[in-house]
Structures are given as structure tokens and as C-alpha cells.
């Protein structure tokens, strides 16, 4: 009884509620917020903006219902990855090799390589599209951007400008303001947010798959887990990581909701299809008028540049981790040839494809998200299997609800992908 009273008195004295950790401080909370926010906001990159803008312009508010669902599933995927990293102290790629062997590791790394290369390609397309709004041709902007990204990635110094790039990426918050300024039909928007609507067309289903691929991108899983491992966090830090994961997912999803809302209210009634960056920028015209293209272009370049710096190194680090090769920006070419070689190959390949004359830049961005969505189930199967291993995770094993939600995501993406291909071939 005295022990209980002592605990109660301590809870009263500190003013903490029971669900907070004993060592809770606001300073710790603020220090923890970061990796999840970066991963989620980096998802609002060129491909994300292209996907959401196309959804709004082509189908109005009819895909708003996907946002809250995708937000919740993003939290499930990111929280699982961060929890596995905190408990095991190992990266996702390393655990795949240990738990499933080399052959299945090859399958997982191949899926990651294809997925991340196509997304990196879409980031260079975003850079080309964004700078194209300023009159800079792709054959000039892309090689220069590729060189800068390569130098920053090789030295690891892109971390120094990460906050600047994130600040530039936050330009997409203007869609929130624009969403109110265009005076949309709020009751209609609320209806389509709450009630799922399906259209039996390949375009609609392709966008659904792309929505999944851009919201829960495979590279985010690796990034979320590697971040907590690099920060040497443990199971005692799970509360802070969950706050980081949830806050990042909610903010990113709010931005995507307003992009669909704004483009649905401005572009859809005018029957304007989003085929290039200038089309998507028109949705901001009610807010900033003639400066819409400049503002949109700056945000697109900033978001794409940030993701293009993160993706090649994340890809290379995961592959090297899976096969026990040396990795890290502090390693020389002689010490880590595979690490540096993969980064170089991904950047060069992506840049070369984008500067091909008359290439459809917005088409590349959209295709990358569809490929992401198709390959996502492969990696989610590995993730849910690891997180459900009691021997590995102990008391922090996946709950039945979390496991069911992950398998639901896998099944839903597979079904949507099959429907999409059937409709395309019909």
C-alpha cells in the first residue's frame, strides 16, 4: 500500500499523466522529433505532388478518402520500422539477411533498387520541371543538379542543408491557405473524405496504386529504421519515436489532402489536365496570382533536391548493409567501392534518362509512384514477419491489430495492382 501511495504521490508531484514515460521532458520530445518528419515530408516530393495534383485535376474530390486511410497505414509502417530499429539496434536490410538468408535478401534489395532508382529519376524530373518554370532547360539544370547532389551525397554534407531544403519544401503548405481561398464545397469535400468512391477505369486505379506508392514509399521504411539505429535509440525511447512518426505522417497527409482539394476545386471544374509543372502551379493562382509558378517551382525543386540527396545514399547503404559491404560517406572509394559505385550509378542513370529530348517529365513522376506501389508489398512482408517474431522483438512484438493492418495494406495493394493491369489490358 505504501508503495502505491509513493507512486501516486510521485505522479502528482511531477504533474505527469500515467501514459508518459518516467523520464519525460519537453526537451527530449523536441530532440526526438525529426527523422519521422523528414521521411514524411520528403514524401511530399515531385512524385507526391504530381500524384495528388493529377488526382485532384482528373477526379476532383473523389480520391480525398484515400488520405486518412493512407495516413493511418503510413503510421503503421513507420512506427513498426522505428520500433524494430529501437528494439534490435539493427537496420532493416541487416535483419532481412539474418532472418531470411541471402537469396531472399537479393529479392528485397532488388525491389528496393528498382523502386528507389525510379523515384530518384522522378526527383530529377521534378528538378527539371521546377527549374523549367524559371526558363532553365533540362539539359542544363539536370547535369548541374546531378553533380551537386553527387558531391553532397559522397561527402555526407547534404545533412548541413537539410533544414534549408525542408524549409523550401514547406512552400507546399501554401496549398493549405489556397484551399481556403478558393472556397471549395466543404460539405462535398467532407463527404468524399469519409465515403470511398471507386471508378472502374485504369486511370483511377493507377492513381490509387500511385497514392499508396508515394505515401508509403519503400525507402521511407529503411530510412525510418536506420535513423533510430544511427541515433542509438532503445526500446525506452519508443514513446518519443511514436510522437515523431505520428506528427510527421499527419502533417504530410494534411498537405496531400489540401493539394487534392485545391487542384480539385480549381483545375477539375476547368477541365485542366496536369501534364506538366505549369499545370499544377495554376492551382496556386488564386493565392499568389502571377507568382504561382515561381512559388510552385521553388517548392518542387527544394523537395526534389532533398529527396534526390537522400534516396541514392539510402539505397546504397541498405544494399551494402544487407551483404556486409563497407559503407558510409566517411569511407573512400578504395574502402567502399560498392557503396560509392551504387550511388554514382543511380544518380547518373536517373539524370541521363531525364535529359532525353521530349521525355514526359510528369509521366516519369507518375510512373515512379506506380512502380513504388507495386513493389511495396514485397518489403512489407519482410517487415511484418520481423516485427511479429517474438524471439526477436520480445514484449515489443507486433500487436494483432498492427499485424492485421499491415497484411491488409499488402493485400489491398496487390488487389488494386491486379485490377489496374486488367483494366489496362481490357
C-alpha positions in Angstrom: 0.0 0.0 0.0 2.8 2.4 0.9 4.5 1.7 -2.5 1.3 2.5 -4.3 0.9 5.8 -2.3 4.5 6.6 -3.1 3.9 6.1 -6.8 0.7 8.2 -6.7 2.4 11.0 -4.8 5.3 11.0 -7.3 2.8 11.2 -10.2 1.1 14.1 -8.5 4.3 15.9 -7.7 5.6 15.7 -11.2 2.3 16.5 -12.8 2.7 13.7 -15.4 0.0 11.6 -16.7 0.3 7.8 -16.5 0.9 7.3 -20.2 4.0 9.4 -20.3 7.4 7.8 -19.7 9.0 8.4 -16.3 12.0 10.3 -17.8 9.7 12.5 -19.9 10.9 16.1 -20.6 9.8 18.5 -23.3 13.4 18.8 -24.3 13.7 15.1 -25.0 10.4 15.2 -27.0 11.7 18.1 -29.2 15.0 16.4 -29.8 13.3 13.2 -30.8 11.1 14.9 -33.4 12.9 14.9 -36.7 13.6 11.7 -38.6 9.9 10.8 -39.0 9.1 14.4 -40.0 11.9 14.3 -42.6 10.8 11.0 -44.0 7.2 12.0 -44.2 7.8 15.5 -45.7 10.3 14.2 -48.1 7.5 12.0 -49.4 5.7 15.2 -50.5 8.3 15.4 -53.3 8.0 15.7 -57.0 6.2 12.3 -57.4 3.9 13.1 -54.5 2.9 16.5 -55.8 2.4 15.0 -59.3 0.2 12.2 -57.9 -2.0 14.4 -55.7 -2.3 17.2 -58.3 -3.3 14.7 -61.0 -5.9 13.1 -58.7 -7.5 16.4 -58.0 -7.4 17.7 -61.5 -8.7 14.5 -63.1 -11.2 13.3 -60.5 -12.0 16.3 -58.3 -12.6 15.4 -54.7 -13.2 11.7 -55.4 -9.8 10.5 -54.0 -9.9 12.5 -50.8 -11.0 9.4 -49.0 -7.6 7.8 -49.6 -5.8 10.4 -47.5 -6.9 9.5 -43.9 -6.5 5.8 -44.7 -3.1 6.3 -46.2 -2.1 8.4 -43.2 -3.0 5.7 -40.8 -1.3 3.0 -42.8 1.8 5.2 -43.1 1.9 5.5 -39.3 1.6 1.7 -39.0 4.6 1.1 -41.4 6.8 3.9 -40.0 6.1 3.0 -36.3 6.8 -0.6 -37.0 10.1 0.1 -38.7 11.2 2.6 -35.9 10.2 0.1 -33.2 12.1 -2.7 -34.8 15.1 -0.5 -35.0 14.9 0.6 -31.4 14.4 -2.9 -30.1 17.0 -4.7 -32.2 19.5 -1.9 -32.8 19.9 -3.1 -36.4 18.9 -1.8 -39.8 16.1 -3.3 -41.9 18.4 -4.7 -44.6 20.6 -6.4 -42.0 17.6 -8.0 -40.3 16.3 -9.3 -43.7 19.6 -11.1 -44.3 19.8 -12.5 -40.8 16.2 -13.7 -40.7 15.6 -14.8 -44.3 19.0 -15.6 -45.8 21.0 -14.2 -48.8 18.6 -15.3 -51.6 15.6 -13.5 -50.1 17.8 -10.6 -49.3 18.7 -10.3 -53.0 14.9 -10.2 -53.8 14.3 -7.5 -51.2 17.3 -5.4 -52.3 16.4 -5.8 -56.0 12.9 -4.4 -55.2 14.5 -1.5 -53.2 17.0 -0.8 -56.0 14.3 -0.7 -58.7 11.9 1.3 -56.5 14.4 3.9 -55.4 16.0 4.3 -58.8 12.7 5.1 -60.4 11.9 7.6 -57.5 15.3 9.2 -57.9 14.5 9.5 -61.6 11.3 11.2 -60.7 13.2 13.7 -58.4 15.4 14.7 -61.3 12.2 15.1 -63.4 10.9 17.3 -60.6 14.1 19.4 -60.6 13.9 19.8 -64.4 10.2 20.7 -64.2 10.6 23.2 -61.4 13.6 24.9 -62.9 11.8 24.8 -66.3 9.3 27.3 -64.8 12.2 29.7 -64.5 13.2 29.2 -68.1 16.2 26.9 -67.4 16.3 23.9 -69.9 16.6 20.4 -68.6 19.9 19.7 -70.5 21.5 22.5 -68.3 19.7 22.2 -65.0 19.8 18.4 -64.6 23.6 17.8 -65.1 24.4 20.7 -62.8 21.9 19.4 -60.1 23.3 15.8 -60.5 26.8 17.0 -60.0 25.9 19.0 -56.8 23.8 16.1 -55.5 26.6 13.6 -56.1 29.2 15.8 -54.3 26.9 16.4 -51.4 26.0 12.7 -51.1 29.5 11.5 -51.4 30.7 13.8 -48.6 27.6 13.3 -46.5 27.4 17.1 -46.2 23.8 17.3 -47.5 22.8 17.0 -43.9 24.1 20.5 -43.4 21.5 21.9 -45.9 18.7 19.5 -44.9 16.9 22.1 -42.8 17.1 24.7 -45.6 15.7 22.2 -48.1 12.9 21.2 -45.7 12.1 24.9 -45.3 11.8 25.3 -49.0 9.7 22.1 -49.3 7.3 23.7 -46.8 6.2 26.0 -49.6 3.6 23.3 -50.3 1.9 24.5 -47.1 0.6 27.3 -49.3 -1.9 24.7 -50.6 -3.5 24.8 -47.2 -4.0 28.6 -47.5 -5.1 28.3 -51.1 -7.5 25.6 -50.2 -9.5 28.1 -48.1 -9.1 30.9 -50.6 -10.7 29.0 -53.5 -13.9 28.5 -51.4 -14.4 24.8 -52.2 -17.6 23.0 -51.4 -16.7 21.9 -47.9 -19.6 19.6 -47.4 -18.8 17.8 -50.7 -15.1 17.6 -49.7 -16.1 16.1 -46.3 -18.4 13.6 -48.0 -15.7 12.3 -50.3 -13.2 12.2 -47.4 -15.5 10.0 -45.4 -17.0 7.8 -48.2 -14.8 5.7 -50.5 -15.6 6.2 -54.2 -14.3 3.9 -57.0 -14.4 4.3 -60.7 -13.9 1.3 -63.0 -11.1 2.8 -65.1 -7.4 2.1 -65.4 -6.5 5.8 -64.8 -8.4 5.8 -61.5 -6.9 2.5 -60.3 -3.4 3.6 -61.4 -3.8 6.7 -59.3 -4.8 4.6 -56.3 -1.7 2.5 -56.6 0.4 5.6 -57.1 -1.2 7.1 -53.9 0.0 4.1 -51.9 3.4 4.2 -53.5 4.0 7.9 -52.8 2.6 7.9 -49.3 4.2 4.7 -48.0 7.4 4.7 -50.2 9.7 1.7 -49.6 12.7 3.9 -49.0 10.9 5.5 -46.0 10.9 2.2 -44.2 14.7 1.8 -44.5 15.2 5.5 -43.6 13.0 5.4 -40.5 14.7 2.3 -39.1 18.3 3.4 -39.9 17.7 6.8 -38.3 16.8 5.3 -34.9 19.7 2.9 -35.2 22.2 5.7 -36.0 20.9 7.8 -33.1 21.5 4.7 -30.8 17.9 4.7 -29.5 16.4 1.9 -27.5 13.0 0.5 -26.5 12.9 3.1 -23.7 12.7 5.8 -26.5 9.7 4.3 -28.2 7.3 6.9 -26.9 9.3 9.7 -28.5 9.6 7.9 -31.7 5.9 7.3 -31.9 5.3 11.1 -31.4 7.8 11.8 -34.2 6.2 9.2 -36.5 2.6 10.3 -35.9 3.3 14.0 -36.2 5.2 13.6 -39.5 2.5 11.4 -41.0 -0.3 13.7 -40.0 1.4 16.9 -41.3 2.4 15.2 -44.6 -1.1 13.8 -45.1 -2.7 17.2 -44.4 -0.6 18.7 -47.1 -1.6 16.0 -49.6 -5.3 16.4 -48.7 -5.1 20.1 -49.4 -3.3 19.6 -52.7 -6.1 17.3 -53.9 -8.7 19.7 -52.5 -7.2 22.8 -54.2 -6.5 21.2 -57.5 -9.9 19.6 -57.4 -11.6 22.9 -56.8 -9.5 24.9 -59.3 -8.4 22.6 -62.1 -11.1 20.0 -62.3 -14.0 22.4 -63.0 -11.9 24.0 -65.7 -11.1 20.5 -67.2 -7.4 21.3 -66.9 -5.3 18.1 -67.0 -1.9 18.1 -65.2 0.6 17.2 -67.8 3.5 19.4 -66.6 4.6 21.5 -63.6 3.0 24.7 -65.0 -0.5 23.0 -64.9 -0.1 22.0 -61.3 1.1 25.5 -60.4 -2.1 27.0 -61.7 -3.9 25.7 -58.6 -2.0 28.3 -56.5 -3.0 31.2 -58.8 -5.9 32.3 -56.6 -3.5 32.7 -53.7 -0.4 34.4 -55.3 -1.6 35.2 -58.8 1.3 35.7 -61.2 3.8 34.4 -58.7 2.2 30.9 -58.6 4.7 29.4 -61.0 7.6 30.9 -59.1 6.4 29.6 -55.8 5.5 26.2 -57.0 8.7 25.9 -58.9 10.8 26.7 -55.8 8.9 24.2 -53.7 9.2 21.5 -56.3 12.9 22.0 -56.7 13.5 22.1 -53.0 11.5 19.0 -52.2 13.0 17.1 -55.2 16.6 18.1 -54.3 16.1 16.9 -50.7 14.8 13.5 -51.8 17.4 13.2 -54.5 20.1 13.6 -51.9 18.6 11.1 -49.5 17.5 8.3 -51.9 20.8 7.2 -53.6 22.6 7.0 -50.2 19.7 5.2 -48.5 19.6 2.7 -51.4 23.3 2.1 -51.4 23.6 1.9 -47.6 20.8 -0.7 -47.4 22.3 -2.9 -50.1 25.7 -2.8 -48.6 24.3 -3.5 -45.1 22.4 -6.5 -46.5 25.5 -8.1 -47.9 28.1 -7.0 -45.3 30.0 -4.5 -47.5 31.7 -1.4 -46.2 29.5 1.7 -46.4 29.4 5.4 -45.3 30.3 8.8 -46.6 33.5 8.7 -44.5 34.8 5.7 -46.5 37.0 6.2 -49.5 36.5 4.6 -53.0 39.1 2.0 -52.1 37.4 1.2 -48.8 33.7 1.2 -50.0 33.7 0.8 -53.8 30.2 -0.8 -53.8 28.7 2.0 -51.7 30.1 4.8 -53.8 29.5 2.9 -57.0 25.8 2.3 -56.4 25.2 6.0 -55.5 27.0 7.1 -58.6 25.2 4.7 -60.9 21.7 5.7 -59.5 22.4 9.4 -60.0 24.0 9.1 -63.4 21.3 6.8 -64.8 18.5 9.0 -63.4 20.0 12.2 -64.8 20.6 10.7 -68.3 17.1 9.4 -68.7 15.6 12.8 -67.7 17.5 14.8 -70.3 16.4 12.6 -73.2 14.7 15.0 -75.6 10.9 15.3 -75.4 10.7 13.0 -72.4 7.5 13.2 -70.5 8.7 14.5 -67.1 5.3 14.4 -65.3 4.8 10.9 -66.8 8.1 9.8 -65.2 7.0 11.1 -61.8 3.7 9.3 -62.0 5.2 6.0 -63.3 7.7 6.0 -60.4 4.9 6.1 -57.8 3.0 3.3 -59.5 6.2 1.2 -59.5 6.7 2.1 -55.8 3.2 0.8 -55.1 3.7 -2.4 -56.9 7.0 -3.2 -55.2 5.9 -2.1 -51.7 4.2 -5.4 -50.7 7.5 -7.3 -51.1 9.2 -5.2 -48.4 6.1 -5.0 -46.1 6.0 -8.8 -46.0 9.6 -8.8 -44.7 8.8 -6.0 -42.2 5.7 -7.6 -40.7 7.4 -11.0 -40.4 10.3 -9.5 -38.5 8.1 -7.4 -36.2 5.9 -10.5 -35.4 8.9 -12.5 -34.3 8.6 -12.8 -30.5 12.2 -14.2 -30.2 13.5 -11.1 -31.8 11.1 -8.4 -30.5 10.2 -9.8 -27.1 7.5 -7.7 -25.4 7.5 -5.2 -28.3 6.2 -7.7 -30.8 3.5 -6.5 -33.2 0.0 -6.5 -31.8 -2.6 -8.5 -33.7 -4.2 -5.2 -34.9 -0.9 -3.9 -36.2 -0.2 -7.2 -38.0 -3.7 -7.3 -39.5 -3.4 -3.7 -40.7 0.0 -4.4 -42.4 -1.4 -7.6 -44.1 -4.5 -5.5 -45.2 -2.2 -3.0 -46.8 -0.3 -5.8 -48.6 -3.5 -7.4 -49.8 -5.1 -4.1 -50.9 -2.1 -3.1 -53.0 -1.9 -6.5 -54.7 -5.6 -6.4 -55.5 -5.5 -2.8 -56.8 -2.5 -3.6 -58.9 -4.2 -6.7 -60.5 -7.3 -4.6 -61.2 -5.2 -1.9 -62.7 -3.5 -4.3 -65.1 -6.7 -6.0 -66.0 -8.4 -2.6 -66.9 -5.3 -1.5 -68.9 -5.4 -4.7 -70.9 -9.1 -4.6 -71.5 
